[in-house]
């Protein structure tokens, strides 16, 4: 945990969030600036700054997070489809230095995203 990290503080419960799912490895909560009707974030409990900082040892955790994103999407009724986005670094659009997945759905998504 990093005491100056927004998502670490949400994981710790010191900052409130609308939690949708949580287990011993990750937490899923609503984005406060949604870009789609359904916009959820899946964050690891472990502080990893970005995918650029992920190691091979994190592969099971990352797989778990993608699997949970699919499970949450099914629970949210996103049967027409959804997007899973991971932004990395400033040029990649990452605004919080804690690895996270965006789960976006509830409308038709376009490509390219930005």
TIVO-780451 format. One record per residue (C-alpha): residue in three letters; residue number from 1; x, y, z. Coordinates in steps of 0.02 Angstrom, whole numbers. Each point is the difference from the previous one (the first is absolute). Example, Ala and Ser with C-alpha at 12.3 -4.5 7.8 and 13.67 -1.06 7.14 Angstrom:
2
 resn resi      u      v      w
  ALA    1    615   -225    390
  SER    2     69    172    -33
//
This chain:
114
 resn resi      u      v      w
  UNK    1      0      0      0
  UNK    2     53    176    -36
  UNK    3    -73    129    119
  UNK    4      3    137   -133
  UNK    5    -88   -107   -132
  UNK    6   -185     36    -29
  UNK    7    -43   -180    -45
  UNK    8     99    -71    147
  UNK    9   -103    112    113
  UNK   10   -162    -62    -82
  UNK   11     59   -181     23
  UNK   12     38     39    184
  UNK   13   -172     78     23
  UNK   14     63    173     50
  UNK   15    -80     75   -156
  UNK   16   -178    -56    -38
  UNK   17    -47    -82   -165
  UNK   18   -151    -89    -70
  UNK   19     68   -176     13
  UNK   20    -70   -127   -122
  UNK   21    113   -149     35
  UNK   22    150    -41    109
  UNK   23    105   -148     49
  UNK   24    173    -28     74
  UNK   25     88     51   -163
  UNK   26   -102    142    -76
  UNK   27   -138    127     21
  UNK   28   -128     60   -127
  UNK   29    -87    168     21
  UNK   30    -93    131   -101
  UNK   31    103    134    -87
  UNK   32    -44    174     66
  UNK   33     15     73   -177
  UNK   34    -90   -132   -105
  UNK   35     33     -3   -186
  UNK   36   -139   -125    -36
  UNK   37   -163    -52     85
  UNK   38    101   -137     86
  UNK   39    176     55     47
  UNK   40     84   -102    134
  UNK   41    180    -11     56
  UNK   42     85   -162     53
  UNK   43    156     31    104
  UNK   44    120   -122     82
  UNK   45     14     14    189
  UNK   46    188     -4    -24
  UNK   47     72    166    -56
  UNK   48     71    -18   -175
  UNK   49     25    169    -83
  UNK   50    -44    -56   -178
  UNK   51     19   -143   -123
  UNK   52    174     72    -33
  UNK   53     42    -50    179
  UNK   54    -82   -171     -5
  UNK   55    112   -152     10
  UNK   56    -25   -177    -65
  UNK   57    -45    -48    179
  UNK   58   -155    113    -16
  UNK   59    -71   -104   -144
  UNK   60   -119   -101    112
  UNK   61    -64    162     80
  UNK   62    -28     83   -169
  UNK   63    -90   -154    -64
  UNK   64   -109     -1    155
  UNK   65    -45    183    -28
  UNK   66    -51    -31   -182
  UNK   67   -104   -150     54
  UNK   68    -87    103    133
  UNK   69    -32    138   -127
  UNK   70    -91   -128   -110
  UNK   71    -97    -65    151
  UNK   72    -52    177     52
  UNK   73    -48     40   -181
  UNK   74   -115   -152     -4
  UNK   75    -77     54    166
  UNK   76    -26    175    -68
  UNK   77    -94    -68   -152
  UNK   78    129     56   -128
  UNK   79    -46   -144   -116
  UNK   80     13    110   -157
  UNK   81    184     32     37
  UNK   82    119    108     98
  UNK   83    176     66     -2
  UNK   84    143    -34    119
  UNK   85    131    136     -6
  UNK   86    167     17     89
  UNK   87     84    170    -17
  UNK   88    187      6     34
  UNK   89    100    158     29
  UNK   90    -37    181    -43
  UNK   91     -8    -26   -188
  UNK   92   -110   -153     27
  UNK   93   -128    103     96
  UNK   94     37    -69    175
  UNK   95    -51    128    132
  UNK   96     21   -102    160
  UNK   97    166    -88     25
  UNK   98    -76   -165     56
  UNK   99    -31   -134   -131
  UNK  100   -186    -15    -39
  UNK  101   -119    -68   -129
  UNK  102   -143    105    -67
  UNK  103   -157   -102    -35
  UNK  104   -108    102   -119
  UNK  105   -170    -50    -69
  UNK  106   -182     41    -22
  UNK  107     24     89   -167
  UNK  108     85    -31   -167
  UNK  109    187     30     15
  UNK  110    101     74   -142
  UNK  111    177    -31    -61
  UNK  112    125     76     11
  UNK  113    -36     60    177
  UNK  114    108    156      3
//
